[in-house]
Amino acid sequence: MRATSEVAERQQYLAFTLAGGDYAIGILKVKEILQYEEITKVPSTPRSIRGVLNLRGSVVPVVDLAVKFGLPESSVTKRTCVLVAETALDGQAAVMGLVADAVSEVIELGADDVEEPPAFGTRVKVDYLIGMGKVGRRFVLLLDIDKVLSADERDLAAALERASLAATEGDEPPAAPGGGAAATSASEAPAT
């Protein structure tokens, strides 16, 4: 009986590297892993937003976690990938892409394998961490992806989701030069 409850208490995480550090997020949050390809830049977005990608017709914002953690922007190599993850946005699921230098492995950790995050010495805010997972002789920083992604990034994801839904329903406003919605000046407005 004990073995069954012990197995149930163990959780799986997807481990990845970023700027020379080892990180992981809960495997149930990861929807898929994509090879890094062209990402479309979006003006007036937070610096941590690399841009957006087209995932089977859906617009997915891509966050550079290195920038989010105050590090230089991630360099793109042949091992660079985008982790497509699901995060909570006002009680609703939002899909975001996360740039990783490389995916390393799926790890399984029990409660006794996870230590409290230290109050100092990590590149990541303690608020972003669930804990530190012991994997052999090394530690992996376990990220709480819902806390890592800021309100600005989640708001962008929600706005892009609404725009994507409007486009599929044919309700999208016409695009103006510069990418914004077309504006109607007072002189162009129809008389009432």
N, C-alpha and C positions, 0 to 999 in steps of 0.2 A: 504494500500500500504506500509506503514512504517513497519508493522509487517512482511511482506514478505521479505523486504530488510534486516531487523534485523536478521531473521532466516538465510538468505544466508550468513551473515557476521560471524555467529558463526561457530567455528571449533571444531572438536572432537579430543581428544588426548587420548592415552593409558597411564594411570598412573601406575607407578611401584615403588617399594622400592629398595634401594641399599645402603648398609652400613648405615642404619638408616635414610637416606634422602629420600624425595619424588621427583620423576622425572616423566617426561612425554615426549612422542614424538608423532608427528602427526599420527593419526590413519591410514591415507592413505599410510604412509611409512611402516606400519606393515603388513606383508604378512600372518604370522601365529605365534602361540605361541606353543612351544614344551616343554614337560617335560624334564628336564635336564637328559641326559643319557650319556653314555660313549663318550668322545671326544678324538680323536686321536691327540697326541702331534706331532708337526712339528718342527724339529730342525732348528736353526738359524732364528727364527722369533722374532719379537719384543715381549718384556715381556708381553704386554697387550693382545697378541694373545694366547688364551687358547689352541687352536688346531683347528681341522676341524671336521665336522660331515657329515655324508652321508644323504642327504635329497632326497630321491627317486632317487638315482643315481647321484645326483649332489654334488660336494664337496663345502661345505659352511664353510668359516673361522668363528671362534667364538671369539669375543672380550670380555674380562673382563673389563667392564666399570669402576669398582672400581680401578683396576690397572691403567687404563687410566687416572683416576682423581687423582692419587698419593696416593691412599688408599691401605690397605692390600688386597690381593687376596680374592675374595668372597668365603665364605664357602658354600659348597653344602649341602642343606637341602631338605626335601621332598617338599618344596614350591619353590625351585630354578627352574627357567625356562630359556629357550632361546627364545628371541624375534627374529624372522626371519624378517629382515627389508631390504628394498630396498634403496640404496643410489646412488647418481650420481657419476659416475667415468668417467671423460673426456667426459661428455655428454651422456654416456651410463649408463644403470642401472646395478648395481652390488648388489648381494645378500650377506648379512652378518648376522651372528648371534650375539646377544648381551645378555650376562649373566645378569639376574636380580634376586634379592633375592626373589621377589614375585610380581605378577601382582595384582594391587588393584582394578582398575575400569576404565571405559571409562568416561572421563569428557568432557563437552561441555563448551567452553569459547567464549565469545564475545570480541570485541576489548576493551571494558571498563573493562574486567576482567583480562587483561594482563598488567602488569607493566614493565617498563624498568628494565633490570637486574642491580643490584647494582654493583658498581665498586670494592666492597670489601665484605668480609664476607661469600663467598660461597666457597665450595670445588672445584668448577668447574671454568675453565677459562671463563671469560666473553664472549670471542669470540665463545664459544660453545653454548651460550644461545640465544634463541629467546626472552625470557623474563621470568617473574615470573607470573604464573597463580594464581589468587585468587580463592580458592575453600573453601567456607565457611569461617572459621576463620584462615585457614592455607594457605601457599603458596606452589606451586609445581614448580620446576625448569623445564622450557620448553626447551628441547634440540634441537639444529639444528644438526641432525644426520649427514648431509653431512659435516659439519665442525668438528664434534667430531672425526670422523674416519680420521686418518692421511693418508698422501700419501702412507706411507709404508704399512698400513693395506689395503688400496684400491688396491695398486699394487699387494699385495699378493692375494687378491680376483680375480684380473684380470688374474694373472698367473695361479691360480688354475682353473679358468674358461677355459682358453686356453688349459690347460693340460687335463681337463675333455672332452673338445670337440675333442682334438686329440685322446684321448683314445677311444671315441665312433666311430671315423672315422678310427681307426686302425693305426694312424700315430705316436703313442707314442713311444719315444725311450726306449730301454730296460733299466731297473733299475739296477744300480750298487750297490754294498754293501754300506750302509750308506744312501741310498735313492736318490742319484743323478743320472743323466743320465750317461750311460756307456761312459767311455772315451777311446779313441783309442790312444795308445802311438805311437811314430814314428816307433818303431820296429814292431808294429802290423798293421800299415797302409799298404794298398795294394800298390804295386809298380806301378808307372805311367810310 
